[in-house]
Amino acid sequence: MSAPERPVPSPCVNICALDDEDICTGCQRSVAEITRWSRMDNDERRGVLALCHERAKASGLVWMLPVRR
């Protein structure tokens, strides 16, 4: 029997300010995602983290290096 999975931690970085689209400029979560985080299961949390990463890339906060071929 394996131990239960640990909760996926919050991406909060204590820079809490909303942009014009109500997305936190620190963690890239929406207000709804922040509010629901404590009630989400780990699969939902991983989905939100993927959205946060996409938002960060789209806003230029995360730079992606081109893939060398």
N, C-alpha and C positions, 0 to 999 in steps of 0.2 A: 504494500500500500504506500503510495507516494504522498508527500506532504502537499497541502493545498498551495496553489499558485499565489504568490504575493501580489498585492494590488499594484497595478501600474501607477507609478508616482505622477503627481501633477507636474505639468511643465512650467508652472508659475515661477517667474524670476524676480518677483517683487518690483516690477516696473508696470504698474497698473494704470493705464490710460487708454481710453477708447479712441479709435480713429473715427472718421466720418461714416464708416460702415458698421460701427459698433463692434469692431474687432480690437482686442487688446493688443497694444503695440509691443508689449513685453513677451507674451506667450503665444500670441496669434490665435487665441480661441475667441469664439463669439460669446456674447453675454449668455446666451442659452446654454452653450457648452460649459462655461464656467459654473453656471448655476446648477447644472445637472451632474457635474463631474463626480460628486460623492455618491451618487446613486447609479452610476454607470458600472457595467461589468467590464472586465479587462478587454474583451473584444471591442466593445464600444469605445473604450479609452484609446486603444491602439488605432482605431479608425479616426478618432479626433486628432491624434498625434500626426497621422498621415496628412490630414487636412491642414494642420498647422504648418507642417513642413512645406506643403504646396503653396500656402499663403505666403510664407517667408520667402520662398523662391520667387514668387510672382512680384513681391514688393522689393526685391533686391537685397533682402536681409541675408540670404544664403546664396553664395555663389557656387555655381556648378562648373567644374572644369570639363572641357570637351573630352569626349572619349577618343583615345588614340586608336587608330586602326592600322 
